[in-house]
Amino acid sequence: MMNMKEAVISVLTNWNNFSGRACRSEYWYFSLAAVLVQVIISIIEIATGMVDRLESTEMYEMGILSIIFTLLILVPSISVTSRRLQDRGLSGWWQLLYLTIIGIPVIVVLNMLPAKEDENNWGRNPLL
């Protein structure tokens, strides 16, 4: 099991690795870190007036810092999700379910489930 720092370092150093496996802690700690950084960036953008509130809603538009951060973590996020799905014994191509509305919770649930086997087509269980 990884801690948050190890997970972020692992994902960012393996940003272009779409083969192999990623344990649940690696995936979820990286996801949590990304959300926390995004919240901090959003607070900074709102506090400094970098973004405006959309008319007739309580929502704010996405600022330039948020866009840059999202683009920077896009490929590492796809990579770690592929490895997490492969840890379950599924192909990383299952991420294409994101293109359907119903596929988003399916991928989230699949990423919550434990690894299928000690060894599968994508290698040995990273926790062993």
Buried (B, 14 or more C-beta within 10 A) or exposed (E): EBEBEBBBEBBBEBBEBBEBBBBBBBBBBBBEBBEEBBEEBBEBBBEEEBBEEEEEEEEBEEBEBBEEBBEEBEEBBBBBBBBBBBBBEBEBEBBEBEEEEEBEEEBEEBBEEEBEEEEBEBEEBBBE
